[in-house]
Amino acid sequence: MEKEIVIGALAALAQETRLDIYRALVQAGPVGLPAGAIGSVLGIPSATLSFHLKELKSSGLIRCERRGT
């Protein structure tokens, strides 16, 4: 792995809420979790959750896919 990639991933996980989100997704396994379920389980407002998911996605730790409308 390139150093920049590793540093970006570690920086993303250095924030408590993002670490909690990442842990929840790892526990869910390959099927993942809908954003609403993550927010409900962790008690995170949707705007805050959206911000943290964006940071995790840009670091390459998660990927997302849109389902439905």
DASUL-V632457 format. One record per residue. N is the residue number from 1. RES is the residue in one letter. D_FIRST is the distance of its C-alpha to the first C-alpha in Angstrom with 2 decimals. Layout:
# DASUL-V632457
n = (N;N)
res = (RES;RES)
d_first = (D_FIRST;D_FIRST)
This chain:
# DASUL-V632457
n = (1;2;3;4;5;6;7;8;9;10;11;12;13;14;15;16;17;18;19;20;21;22;23;24;25;26;27;28;29;30;31;32;33;34;35;36;37;38;39;40;41;42;43;44;45;46;47;48;49;50;51;52;53;54;55;56;57;58;59;60;61;62;63;64;65;66;67;68;69)
res = (M;E;K;E;I;V;I;G;A;L;A;A;L;A;Q;E;T;R;L;D;I;Y;R;A;L;V;Q;A;G;P;V;G;L;P;A;G;A;I;G;S;V;L;G;I;P;S;A;T;L;S;F;H;L;K;E;L;K;S;S;G;L;I;R;C;E;R;R;G;T)
d_first = (0.00;3.73;6.33;8.38;6.80;6.84;10.15;11.48;11.13;12.74;15.27;16.26;16.92;18.82;21.77;24.11;25.02;21.53;20.68;23.92;23.17;19.77;21.57;24.34;22.13;20.39;23.95;25.20;22.85;22.07;25.33;24.29;26.91;28.88;28.54;32.15;31.64;28.78;31.06;33.99;32.36;30.83;33.70;31.72;33.65;32.43;31.82;29.70;27.81;27.17;25.73;23.32;22.26;21.62;19.33;17.36;17.26;16.18;13.20;12.17;13.20;16.39;18.19;21.92;24.77;28.28;31.13;34.75;36.19)
